Amino acid sequence: MAPLMVKISNCSLLKSSLAISLLLLAHVCQSQYVVTDSIKVGAVENMSVDWLGNIYLADASGNIDKYSVTGERLARFSPSKKGKITVLEAWNPLKIFVFYAGLQQYAFLDRFLVNDNRFGFGDISNFVGMSTMSLDNNIWLVDYVDFSLKKYNINFNQIEINRPFDLVLDPENYDITYMREYQNLLFVSDNKTGILVFDNLGNYLKTIKGIGIQYFNFNGDQIHYILNHQLVQQNIYSGAENKIQLADNIKRAIIFKNYHFYLSDIWLKIAIKQ
């Protein structure tokens, strides 16, 4: 999957370039964002960005490519055991978390994308539907057997927090798509409801409503996600919103400082505010 780089220096060139027509961003000129790099990536299933701005892309077989914020490919992880990645969480570049729901395993990778140490959930649950790394390097998970939210202490091999989930979600009608802890809050997206917000003890606080949210990320005090072909940026605490219209084929978007990353079926676009 060799990267194809296309440098864009201004908005008029962006509009006239047929090579990147699949990912025209209507807001680029209006918001003074300029696409600086275009990477042809093929079919990407997962995307994450670490606190340094490095971008991680995973395909359907579980291969992970790491790119710099300027679009240079830095490393590649090709697992010995292929499997679709449910969650790729790279906010900590020194300890990248990978969750495989189909294999019922999770793994940690180092900054070079090696040390593929995999662990099972056999002592925790017979089926974990969603999982992520906590800020204290333990594991949050949604147990689909008893439909509960749990926090698992890796070092002591024990459940620290156990909260029933059926008080906030219908156990007969849900579709959990992603979860992440941020600023001592736990966020869990449900495709049928929105983004559920919990405190760091697993107590339910509120729901950011929106049907069809597949993924979300954070930039400062803002959570951002795609809803109805718009990039919604919402302050976590005040609820103030800003929306950017996106092309229909953009399936993921991440904001990192002054950078915007947009992912379609075959292209990753990197835009920067001028």
C-alpha positions, 0 to 999 in steps of 0.5 A: 500500500505505497502512499501516493502524495499529491501536494495542493498549494491553493484552493483553485488547484484543489477545485481543478484537480481530477485526481482528488475529485473523490474528496472535494471539501466544500468548506476548505476555501470558506474556512481557510483550510488548504489540503496539503497532502493526499495519500491513496490508502485503499480500503481503510477500516480504522483511523486514529491520531496520536498526541504528536499528530501521527496518523494510523490507518488499519485495513480489513486484514488488520495491517496498520500503517503509521504516517507523519502529519506531513504524510510520510509513511513511518512504519507498518504493522502486519500481524502474524494472525490476521483479524479485523480491528474493531478499535484502533486507539493510538492517542498514546504513541508509546502504547497503542491499543488494538481490539479485535471483537471477532477474535476476542483479543486485545493487543498493545503495540509500541511506537514502532508498531511491533511487540504484538502481545495479544491477550484474551478476555476469557477471565473477564467475559465470554463475549466483549463487544467493545473495549478501549484503553483507560487513561490509567492503562487499564481496560474499559469494556462492554460485556455483551453477556450480562450487558454491563460496563466494566473496567478491568485492572490488567495488573491485578487481573480483576474487575474494578468497576461494574455498571449495568448498561440496560439502564441507559441502553435498550439491551434488545436494540443497540449498536455500540460502535466506539468508546474512548476515555478523555479528560476523566470522562468515558464516551461510548457511541451507540449507532441508534442513540448517540454518544453516551457520557460517563464519569471515570467511575462508570456513572452515566451523565448524559447522551449527546443525541445523534442517530448514526454516529460511527466514530468520534474524536477530541481536540482540546475541549471539543468532541467531533463526529460526523452526523448527516454528512456534517463534521460536528464540533461540540464543546464537551462542557458548554455544548456549543457547536460548530458544523462543517458540511462534508462531501458524502463520501467522507467516512471519518474525520479527525481534527488535531490542533490546526490540522483536519484529516479526512478519510474516504474509501481510497484517499486520506486528505490532510488539511491545515488552517492558514 
